[in-house]
Structures are given as structure tokens and as C-alpha cells.
């Protein structure tokens, strides 16, 4: 994989926004998760926290691939820390608000916030 980050295209962001689920593949293992877009950047969280196996793989590898709709892209995976977390909370509530509140609430807990990744597009 090329290691140079490149901005997401408007078309890719639109496709990601209209899809609820994202397939994230790291080290040959795929997980299906929710994702949100904030300020043109893609974010995911592990509702099970930092101990989740997929999250640990993602941190260890730092790269993977995503697929959603027509988007198939090699990506860099970086912990997002506190950057934009309030906006990411709001994005999860807005995008997934039609689901049961208990499910959506699981994406905005302190445990999920501590296991947040920014997904950047690689060329």
C-alpha cells in the first residue's frame, strides 16, 4: 500500500454518508461497523472499547481497506483522540438516530470515545 494520505473525494464522502455500514479489513479480518463523516473526515468507534480485537488489530497495523457501496479504498487508521469528538458524537446521533436509542447511545459512551479512529484515504 502507498503510505501517502489523500483527501476523500466528494463522491466518496457522499457514498459513505448514504451507507450505514462500512466493511473495514485489517490483517485479513473484516468487521462491519458504523461510520460518520465530520469536516470531510471519516471516523469509526468500537462500542466495546479499546479491548476489542478489531480495534487492537487496526491500531497495530495502522492501515487497512474499507468498502461501502461503490467505495473501495486502502486507508490509514489513526487514533483520533479528543479531536472533534463532540462533533463525532453529534454525527452518530444524527446519522443513526432512527435506530433504538440504546444502540446509538453505545456509540457515544466514554468507552467508545476512547476507541475512536480516523480513517484517511491512501492513494
MODELLER restraints for C-alpha pairs under 7 A, 6 or more apart:
rsr = mdl.restraints
at = mdl.atoms
rsr.add(forms.Gaussian(group=physical.xy_distance, feature=features.Distance(at['CA:2:A'], at['CA:122:A']), mean=6.41, stdev=0.5))
rsr.add(forms.Gaussian(group=physical.xy_distance, feature=features.Distance(at['CA:2:A'], at['CA:123:A']), mean=6.19, stdev=0.5))
rsr.add(forms.Gaussian(group=physical.xy_distance, feature=features.Distance(at['CA:3:A'], at['CA:122:A']), mean=6.21, stdev=0.5))
rsr.add(forms.Gaussian(group=physical.xy_distance, feature=features.Distance(at['CA:4:A'], at['CA:122:A']), mean=5.60, stdev=0.5))
rsr.add(forms.Gaussian(group=physical.xy_distance, feature=features.Distance(at['CA:4:A'], at['CA:123:A']), mean=6.10, stdev=0.5))
rsr.add(forms.Gaussian(group=physical.xy_distance, feature=features.Distance(at['CA:5:A'], at['CA:120:A']), mean=6.35, stdev=0.5))
rsr.add(forms.Gaussian(group=physical.xy_distance, feature=features.Distance(at['CA:5:A'], at['CA:121:A']), mean=5.63, stdev=0.5))
rsr.add(forms.Gaussian(group=physical.xy_distance, feature=features.Distance(at['CA:5:A'], at['CA:122:A']), mean=4.56, stdev=0.5))
rsr.add(forms.Gaussian(group=physical.xy_distance, feature=features.Distance(at['CA:5:A'], at['CA:123:A']), mean=6.34, stdev=0.5))
rsr.add(forms.Gaussian(group=physical.xy_distance, feature=features.Distance(at['CA:6:A'], at['CA:121:A']), mean=5.40, stdev=0.5))
rsr.add(forms.Gaussian(group=physical.xy_distance, feature=features.Distance(at['CA:6:A'], at['CA:122:A']), mean=5.55, stdev=0.5))
rsr.add(forms.Gaussian(group=physical.xy_distance, feature=features.Distance(at['CA:6:A'], at['CA:123:A']), mean=5.84, stdev=0.5))
rsr.add(forms.Gaussian(group=physical.xy_distance, feature=features.Distance(at['CA:7:A'], at['CA:121:A']), mean=6.26, stdev=0.5))
rsr.add(forms.Gaussian(group=physical.xy_distance, feature=features.Distance(at['CA:8:A'], at['CA:121:A']), mean=6.05, stdev=0.5))
rsr.add(forms.Gaussian(group=physical.xy_distance, feature=features.Distance(at['CA:12:A'], at['CA:71:A']), mean=6.11, stdev=0.5))
rsr.add(forms.Gaussian(group=physical.xy_distance, feature=features.Distance(at['CA:15:A'], at['CA:69:A']), mean=6.43, stdev=0.5))
rsr.add(forms.Gaussian(group=physical.xy_distance, feature=features.Distance(at['CA:15:A'], at['CA:70:A']), mean=6.98, stdev=0.5))
rsr.add(forms.Gaussian(group=physical.xy_distance, feature=features.Distance(at['CA:15:A'], at['CA:71:A']), mean=6.96, stdev=0.5))
rsr.add(forms.Gaussian(group=physical.xy_distance, feature=features.Distance(at['CA:16:A'], at['CA:68:A']), mean=6.33, stdev=0.5))
rsr.add(forms.Gaussian(group=physical.xy_distance, feature=features.Distance(at['CA:17:A'], at['CA:36:A']), mean=6.96, stdev=0.5))
rsr.add(forms.Gaussian(group=physical.xy_distance, feature=features.Distance(at['CA:17:A'], at['CA:37:A']), mean=6.85, stdev=0.5))
rsr.add(forms.Gaussian(group=physical.xy_distance, feature=features.Distance(at['CA:19:A'], at['CA:68:A']), mean=6.55, stdev=0.5))
rsr.add(forms.Gaussian(group=physical.xy_distance, feature=features.Distance(at['CA:19:A'], at['CA:69:A']), mean=6.75, stdev=0.5))
rsr.add(forms.Gaussian(group=physical.xy_distance, feature=features.Distance(at['CA:20:A'], at['CA:34:A']), mean=5.98, stdev=0.5))
rsr.add(forms.Gaussian(group=physical.xy_distance, feature=features.Distance(at['CA:21:A'], at['CA:32:A']), mean=6.23, stdev=0.5))
rsr.add(forms.Gaussian(group=physical.xy_distance, feature=features.Distance(at['CA:21:A'], at['CA:33:A']), mean=5.48, stdev=0.5))
rsr.add(forms.Gaussian(group=physical.xy_distance, feature=features.Distance(at['CA:21:A'], at['CA:34:A']), mean=4.91, stdev=0.5))
rsr.add(forms.Gaussian(group=physical.xy_distance, feature=features.Distance(at['CA:21:A'], at['CA:35:A']), mean=6.75, stdev=0.5))
rsr.add(forms.Gaussian(group=physical.xy_distance, feature=features.Distance(at['CA:21:A'], at['CA:68:A']), mean=6.73, stdev=0.5))
rsr.add(forms.Gaussian(group=physical.xy_distance, feature=features.Distance(at['CA:22:A'], at['CA:32:A']), mean=5.55, stdev=0.5))
rsr.add(forms.Gaussian(group=physical.xy_distance, feature=features.Distance(at['CA:22:A'], at['CA:33:A']), mean=5.37, stdev=0.5))
rsr.add(forms.Gaussian(group=physical.xy_distance, feature=features.Distance(at['CA:22:A'], at['CA:34:A']), mean=6.03, stdev=0.5))
rsr.add(forms.Gaussian(group=physical.xy_distance, feature=features.Distance(at['CA:22:A'], at['CA:35:A']), mean=6.52, stdev=0.5))
rsr.add(forms.Gaussian(group=physical.xy_distance, feature=features.Distance(at['CA:22:A'], at['CA:66:A']), mean=6.61, stdev=0.5))
rsr.add(forms.Gaussian(group=physical.xy_distance, feature=features.Distance(at['CA:22:A'], at['CA:67:A']), mean=5.92, stdev=0.5))
rsr.add(forms.Gaussian(group=physical.xy_distance, feature=features.Distance(at['CA:22:A'], at['CA:68:A']), mean=5.10, stdev=0.5))
rsr.add(forms.Gaussian(group=physical.xy_distance, feature=features.Distance(at['CA:23:A'], at['CA:30:A']), mean=6.34, stdev=0.5))
rsr.add(forms.Gaussian(group=physical.xy_distance, feature=features.Distance(at['CA:23:A'], at['CA:31:A']), mean=5.72, stdev=0.5))
rsr.add(forms.Gaussian(group=physical.xy_distance, feature=features.Distance(at['CA:23:A'], at['CA:32:A']), mean=4.55, stdev=0.5))
rsr.add(forms.Gaussian(group=physical.xy_distance, feature=features.Distance(at['CA:23:A'], at['CA:33:A']), mean=6.54, stdev=0.5))
rsr.add(forms.Gaussian(group=physical.xy_distance, feature=features.Distance(at['CA:23:A'], at['CA:66:A']), mean=5.41, stdev=0.5))
rsr.add(forms.Gaussian(group=physical.xy_distance, feature=features.Distance(at['CA:23:A'], at['CA:67:A']), mean=5.06, stdev=0.5))
rsr.add(forms.Gaussian(group=physical.xy_distance, feature=features.Distance(at['CA:23:A'], at['CA:68:A']), mean=6.39, stdev=0.5))
rsr.add(forms.Gaussian(group=physical.xy_distance, feature=features.Distance(at['CA:24:A'], at['CA:30:A']), mean=5.44, stdev=0.5))
rsr.add(forms.Gaussian(group=physical.xy_distance, feature=features.Distance(at['CA:24:A'], at['CA:31:A']), mean=5.40, stdev=0.5))
rsr.add(forms.Gaussian(group=physical.xy_distance, feature=features.Distance(at['CA:24:A'], at['CA:32:A']), mean=6.33, stdev=0.5))
rsr.add(forms.Gaussian(group=physical.xy_distance, feature=features.Distance(at['CA:24:A'], at['CA:65:A']), mean=5.83, stdev=0.5))
rsr.add(forms.Gaussian(group=physical.xy_distance, feature=features.Distance(at['CA:24:A'], at['CA:66:A']), mean=4.61, stdev=0.5))
rsr.add(forms.Gaussian(group=physical.xy_distance, feature=features.Distance(at['CA:24:A'], at['CA:67:A']), mean=6.74, stdev=0.5))
rsr.add(forms.Gaussian(group=physical.xy_distance, feature=features.Distance(at['CA:25:A'], at['CA:31:A']), mean=6.51, stdev=0.5))
rsr.add(forms.Gaussian(group=physical.xy_distance, feature=features.Distance(at['CA:25:A'], at['CA:64:A']), mean=5.57, stdev=0.5))
rsr.add(forms.Gaussian(group=physical.xy_distance, feature=features.Distance(at['CA:25:A'], at['CA:65:A']), mean=5.18, stdev=0.5))
rsr.add(forms.Gaussian(group=physical.xy_distance, feature=features.Distance(at['CA:25:A'], at['CA:66:A']), mean=6.25, stdev=0.5))
rsr.add(forms.Gaussian(group=physical.xy_distance, feature=features.Distance(at['CA:26:A'], at['CA:57:A']), mean=6.61, stdev=0.5))
rsr.add(forms.Gaussian(group=physical.xy_distance, feature=features.Distance(at['CA:26:A'], at['CA:58:A']), mean=6.16, stdev=0.5))
rsr.add(forms.Gaussian(group=physical.xy_distance, feature=features.Distance(at['CA:26:A'], at['CA:63:A']), mean=6.92, stdev=0.5))
rsr.add(forms.Gaussian(group=physical.xy_distance, feature=features.Distance(at['CA:26:A'], at['CA:64:A']), mean=4.64, stdev=0.5))
rsr.add(forms.Gaussian(group=physical.xy_distance, feature=features.Distance(at['CA:26:A'], at['CA:65:A']), mean=6.73, stdev=0.5))
rsr.add(forms.Gaussian(group=physical.xy_distance, feature=features.Distance(at['CA:31:A'], at['CA:54:A']), mean=6.93, stdev=0.5))
rsr.add(forms.Gaussian(group=physical.xy_distance, feature=features.Distance(at['CA:34:A'], at['CA:44:A']), mean=6.45, stdev=0.5))
rsr.add(forms.Gaussian(group=physical.xy_distance, feature=features.Distance(at['CA:35:A'], at['CA:42:A']), mean=6.76, stdev=0.5))
rsr.add(forms.Gaussian(group=physical.xy_distance, feature=features.Distance(at['CA:35:A'], at['CA:43:A']), mean=5.64, stdev=0.5))
rsr.add(forms.Gaussian(group=physical.xy_distance, feature=features.Distance(at['CA:35:A'], at['CA:44:A']), mean=4.79, stdev=0.5))
rsr.add(forms.Gaussian(group=physical.xy_distance, feature=features.Distance(at['CA:36:A'], at['CA:42:A']), mean=5.77, stdev=0.5))
rsr.add(forms.Gaussian(group=physical.xy_distance, feature=features.Distance(at['CA:36:A'], at['CA:43:A']), mean=5.40, stdev=0.5))
rsr.add(forms.Gaussian(group=physical.xy_distance, feature=features.Distance(at['CA:36:A'], at['CA:44:A']), mean=6.68, stdev=0.5))
rsr.add(forms.Gaussian(group=physical.xy_distance, feature=features.Distance(at['CA:36:A'], at['CA:91:A']), mean=6.08, stdev=0.5))
rsr.add(forms.Gaussian(group=physical.xy_distance, feature=features.Distance(at['CA:36:A'], at['CA:92:A']), mean=6.22, stdev=0.5))
rsr.add(forms.Gaussian(group=physical.xy_distance, feature=features.Distance(at['CA:37:A'], at['CA:43:A']), mean=6.24, stdev=0.5))
rsr.add(forms.Gaussian(group=physical.xy_distance, feature=features.Distance(at['CA:38:A'], at['CA:87:A']), mean=6.81, stdev=0.5))
rsr.add(forms.Gaussian(group=physical.xy_distance, feature=features.Distance(at['CA:38:A'], at['CA:88:A']), mean=6.39, stdev=0.5))
rsr.add(forms.Gaussian(group=physical.xy_distance, feature=features.Distance(at['CA:42:A'], at['CA:118:A']), mean=5.77, stdev=0.5))
rsr.add(forms.Gaussian(group=physical.xy_distance, feature=features.Distance(at['CA:42:A'], at['CA:119:A']), mean=5.28, stdev=0.5))
rsr.add(forms.Gaussian(group=physical.xy_distance, feature=features.Distance(at['CA:42:A'], at['CA:120:A']), mean=6.99, stdev=0.5))
rsr.add(forms.Gaussian(group=physical.xy_distance, feature=features.Distance(at['CA:43:A'], at['CA:116:A']), mean=6.96, stdev=0.5))
rsr.add(forms.Gaussian(group=physical.xy_distance, feature=features.Distance(at['CA:43:A'], at['CA:117:A']), mean=5.61, stdev=0.5))
rsr.add(forms.Gaussian(group=physical.xy_distance, feature=features.Distance(at['CA:43:A'], at['CA:118:A']), mean=4.57, stdev=0.5))
rsr.add(forms.Gaussian(group=physical.xy_distance, feature=features.Distance(at['CA:43:A'], at['CA:119:A']), mean=5.92, stdev=0.5))
rsr.add(forms.Gaussian(group=physical.xy_distance, feature=features.Distance(at['CA:44:A'], at['CA:116:A']), mean=5.75, stdev=0.5))
rsr.add(forms.Gaussian(group=physical.xy_distance, feature=features.Distance(at['CA:44:A'], at['CA:117:A']), mean=5.38, stdev=0.5))
rsr.add(forms.Gaussian(group=physical.xy_distance, feature=features.Distance(at['CA:44:A'], at['CA:118:A']), mean=6.65, stdev=0.5))
rsr.add(forms.Gaussian(group=physical.xy_distance, feature=features.Distance(at['CA:45:A'], at['CA:107:A']), mean=6.76, stdev=0.5))
rsr.add(forms.Gaussian(group=physical.xy_distance, feature=features.Distance(at['CA:45:A'], at['CA:112:A']), mean=5.63, stdev=0.5))
rsr.add(forms.Gaussian(group=physical.xy_distance, feature=features.Distance(at['CA:45:A'], at['CA:113:A']), mean=6.72, stdev=0.5))
rsr.add(forms.Gaussian(group=physical.xy_distance, feature=features.Distance(at['CA:45:A'], at['CA:115:A']), mean=5.52, stdev=0.5))
rsr.add(forms.Gaussian(group=physical.xy_distance, feature=features.Distance(at['CA:45:A'], at['CA:116:A']), mean=4.33, stdev=0.5))
rsr.add(forms.Gaussian(group=physical.xy_distance, feature=features.Distance(at['CA:45:A'], at['CA:117:A']), mean=6.23, stdev=0.5))
rsr.add(forms.Gaussian(group=physical.xy_distance, feature=features.Distance(at['CA:46:A'], at['CA:52:A']), mean=6.90, stdev=0.5))
rsr.add(forms.Gaussian(group=physical.xy_distance, feature=features.Distance(at['CA:46:A'], at['CA:55:A']), mean=6.61, stdev=0.5))
rsr.add(forms.Gaussian(group=physical.xy_distance, feature=features.Distance(at['CA:46:A'], at['CA:112:A']), mean=5.33, stdev=0.5))
rsr.add(forms.Gaussian(group=physical.xy_distance, feature=features.Distance(at['CA:46:A'], at['CA:115:A']), mean=5.43, stdev=0.5))
rsr.add(forms.Gaussian(group=physical.xy_distance, feature=features.Distance(at['CA:46:A'], at['CA:116:A']), mean=6.66, stdev=0.5))
rsr.add(forms.Gaussian(group=physical.xy_distance, feature=features.Distance(at['CA:47:A'], at['CA:106:A']), mean=5.80, stdev=0.5))
rsr.add(forms.Gaussian(group=physical.xy_distance, feature=features.Distance(at['CA:47:A'], at['CA:107:A']), mean=5.51, stdev=0.5))
rsr.add(forms.Gaussian(group=physical.xy_distance, feature=features.Distance(at['CA:47:A'], at['CA:111:A']), mean=6.82, stdev=0.5))
rsr.add(forms.Gaussian(group=physical.xy_distance, feature=features.Distance(at['CA:47:A'], at['CA:112:A']), mean=4.59, stdev=0.5))
rsr.add(forms.Gaussian(group=physical.xy_distance, feature=features.Distance(at['CA:48:A'], at['CA:111:A']), mean=6.99, stdev=0.5))
rsr.add(forms.Gaussian(group=physical.xy_distance, feature=features.Distance(at['CA:48:A'], at['CA:112:A']), mean=6.58, stdev=0.5))
rsr.add(forms.Gaussian(group=physical.xy_distance, feature=features.Distance(at['CA:49:A'], at['CA:111:A']), mean=4.91, stdev=0.5))
rsr.add(forms.Gaussian(group=physical.xy_distance, feature=features.Distance(at['CA:49:A'], at['CA:112:A']), mean=5.17, stdev=0.5))
rsr.add(forms.Gaussian(group=physical.xy_distance, feature=features.Distance(at['CA:49:A'], at['CA:114:A']), mean=6.65, stdev=0.5))
rsr.add(forms.Gaussian(group=physical.xy_distance, feature=features.Distance(at['CA:49:A'], at['CA:115:A']), mean=5.18, stdev=0.5))
rsr.add(forms.Gaussian(group=physical.xy_distance, feature=features.Distance(at['CA:50:A'], at['CA:56:A']), mean=6.78, stdev=0.5))
rsr.add(forms.Gaussian(group=physical.xy_distance, feature=features.Distance(at['CA:50:A'], at['CA:114:A']), mean=6.84, stdev=0.5))
rsr.add(forms.Gaussian(group=physical.xy_distance, feature=features.Distance(at['CA:50:A'], at['CA:115:A']), mean=5.03, stdev=0.5))
rsr.add(forms.Gaussian(group=physical.xy_distance, feature=features.Distance(at['CA:58:A'], at['CA:77:A']), mean=6.45, stdev=0.5))
rsr.add(forms.Gaussian(group=physical.xy_distance, feature=features.Distance(at['CA:59:A'], at['CA:77:A']), mean=6.95, stdev=0.5))
rsr.add(forms.Gaussian(group=physical.xy_distance, feature=features.Distance(at['CA:62:A'], at['CA:76:A']), mean=5.78, stdev=0.5))
rsr.add(forms.Gaussian(group=physical.xy_distance, feature=features.Distance(at['CA:62:A'], at['CA:77:A']), mean=4.81, stdev=0.5))
rsr.add(forms.Gaussian(group=physical.xy_distance, feature=features.Distance(at['CA:62:A'], at['CA:78:A']), mean=6.47, stdev=0.5))
rsr.add(forms.Gaussian(group=physical.xy_distance, feature=features.Distance(at['CA:63:A'], at['CA:75:A']), mean=5.58, stdev=0.5))
rsr.add(forms.Gaussian(group=physical.xy_distance, feature=features.Distance(at['CA:63:A'], at['CA:76:A']), mean=4.37, stdev=0.5))
rsr.add(forms.Gaussian(group=physical.xy_distance, feature=features.Distance(at['CA:63:A'], at['CA:77:A']), mean=5.33, stdev=0.5))
rsr.add(forms.Gaussian(group=physical.xy_distance, feature=features.Distance(at['CA:64:A'], at['CA:74:A']), mean=5.86, stdev=0.5))
rsr.add(forms.Gaussian(group=physical.xy_distance, feature=features.Distance(at['CA:64:A'], at['CA:75:A']), mean=5.36, stdev=0.5))
rsr.add(forms.Gaussian(group=physical.xy_distance, feature=features.Distance(at['CA:64:A'], at['CA:76:A']), mean=6.51, stdev=0.5))
rsr.add(forms.Gaussian(group=physical.xy_distance, feature=features.Distance(at['CA:65:A'], at['CA:73:A']), mean=5.52, stdev=0.5))
rsr.add(forms.Gaussian(group=physical.xy_distance, feature=features.Distance(at['CA:65:A'], at['CA:74:A']), mean=4.26, stdev=0.5))
rsr.add(forms.Gaussian(group=physical.xy_distance, feature=features.Distance(at['CA:65:A'], at['CA:75:A']), mean=5.40, stdev=0.5))
rsr.add(forms.Gaussian(group=physical.xy_distance, feature=features.Distance(at['CA:66:A'], at['CA:72:A']), mean=5.67, stdev=0.5))
rsr.add(forms.Gaussian(group=physical.xy_distance, feature=features.Distance(at['CA:66:A'], at['CA:73:A']), mean=5.38, stdev=0.5))
rsr.add(forms.Gaussian(group=physical.xy_distance, feature=features.Distance(at['CA:66:A'], at['CA:74:A']), mean=6.47, stdev=0.5))
rsr.add(forms.Gaussian(group=physical.xy_distance, feature=features.Distance(at['CA:66:A'], at['CA:75:A']), mean=6.97, stdev=0.5))
rsr.add(forms.Gaussian(group=physical.xy_distance, feature=features.Distance(at['CA:67:A'], at['CA:73:A']), mean=6.60, stdev=0.5))
rsr.add(forms.Gaussian(group=physical.xy_distance, feature=features.Distance(at['CA:73:A'], at['CA:121:A']), mean=6.74, stdev=0.5))
rsr.add(forms.Gaussian(group=physical.xy_distance, feature=features.Distance(at['CA:74:A'], at['CA:121:A']), mean=6.36, stdev=0.5))
rsr.add(forms.Gaussian(group=physical.xy_distance, feature=features.Distance(at['CA:74:A'], at['CA:122:A']), mean=5.53, stdev=0.5))
rsr.add(forms.Gaussian(group=physical.xy_distance, feature=features.Distance(at['CA:75:A'], at['CA:119:A']), mean=6.23, stdev=0.5))
rsr.add(forms.Gaussian(group=physical.xy_distance, feature=features.Distance(at['CA:75:A'], at['CA:120:A']), mean=5.39, stdev=0.5))
rsr.add(forms.Gaussian(group=physical.xy_distance, feature=features.Distance(at['CA:75:A'], at['CA:121:A']), mean=4.65, stdev=0.5))
rsr.add(forms.Gaussian(group=physical.xy_distance, feature=features.Distance(at['CA:75:A'], at['CA:122:A']), mean=5.01, stdev=0.5))
rsr.add(forms.Gaussian(group=physical.xy_distance, feature=features.Distance(at['CA:76:A'], at['CA:119:A']), mean=5.78, stdev=0.5))
rsr.add(forms.Gaussian(group=physical.xy_distance, feature=features.Distance(at['CA:76:A'], at['CA:120:A']), mean=5.07, stdev=0.5))
rsr.add(forms.Gaussian(group=physical.xy_distance, feature=features.Distance(at['CA:76:A'], at['CA:121:A']), mean=6.42, stdev=0.5))
rsr.add(forms.Gaussian(group=physical.xy_distance, feature=features.Distance(at['CA:76:A'], at['CA:122:A']), mean=6.49, stdev=0.5))
rsr.add(forms.Gaussian(group=physical.xy_distance, feature=features.Distance(at['CA:77:A'], at['CA:117:A']), mean=6.21, stdev=0.5))
rsr.add(forms.Gaussian(group=physical.xy_distance, feature=features.Distance(at['CA:77:A'], at['CA:118:A']), mean=5.96, stdev=0.5))
rsr.add(forms.Gaussian(group=physical.xy_distance, feature=features.Distance(at['CA:77:A'], at['CA:119:A']), mean=5.00, stdev=0.5))
rsr.add(forms.Gaussian(group=physical.xy_distance, feature=features.Distance(at['CA:77:A'], at['CA:120:A']), mean=6.60, stdev=0.5))
rsr.add(forms.Gaussian(group=physical.xy_distance, feature=features.Distance(at['CA:78:A'], at['CA:117:A']), mean=5.38, stdev=0.5))
rsr.add(forms.Gaussian(group=physical.xy_distance, feature=features.Distance(at['CA:78:A'], at['CA:118:A']), mean=5.32, stdev=0.5))
rsr.add(forms.Gaussian(group=physical.xy_distance, feature=features.Distance(at['CA:78:A'], at['CA:119:A']), mean=6.68, stdev=0.5))
rsr.add(forms.Gaussian(group=physical.xy_distance, feature=features.Distance(at['CA:79:A'], at['CA:116:A']), mean=5.85, stdev=0.5))
rsr.add(forms.Gaussian(group=physical.xy_distance, feature=features.Distance(at['CA:79:A'], at['CA:117:A']), mean=4.42, stdev=0.5))
rsr.add(forms.Gaussian(group=physical.xy_distance, feature=features.Distance(at['CA:79:A'], at['CA:118:A']), mean=6.09, stdev=0.5))
rsr.add(forms.Gaussian(group=physical.xy_distance, feature=features.Distance(at['CA:80:A'], at['CA:116:A']), mean=5.72, stdev=0.5))
rsr.add(forms.Gaussian(group=physical.xy_distance, feature=features.Distance(at['CA:80:A'], at['CA:117:A']), mean=5.10, stdev=0.5))
rsr.add(forms.Gaussian(group=physical.xy_distance, feature=features.Distance(at['CA:80:A'], at['CA:118:A']), mean=5.39, stdev=0.5))
rsr.add(forms.Gaussian(group=physical.xy_distance, feature=features.Distance(at['CA:81:A'], at['CA:114:A']), mean=6.95, stdev=0.5))
rsr.add(forms.Gaussian(group=physical.xy_distance, feature=features.Distance(at['CA:81:A'], at['CA:116:A']), mean=6.88, stdev=0.5))
rsr.add(forms.Gaussian(group=physical.xy_distance, feature=features.Distance(at['CA:89:A'], at['CA:108:A']), mean=5.54, stdev=0.5))
rsr.add(forms.Gaussian(group=physical.xy_distance, feature=features.Distance(at['CA:93:A'], at['CA:104:A']), mean=6.37, stdev=0.5))
rsr.add(forms.Gaussian(group=physical.xy_distance, feature=features.Distance(at['CA:96:A'], at['CA:104:A']), mean=6.45, stdev=0.5))
rsr.add(forms.Gaussian(group=physical.xy_distance, feature=features.Distance(at['CA:97:A'], at['CA:104:A']), mean=6.72, stdev=0.5))
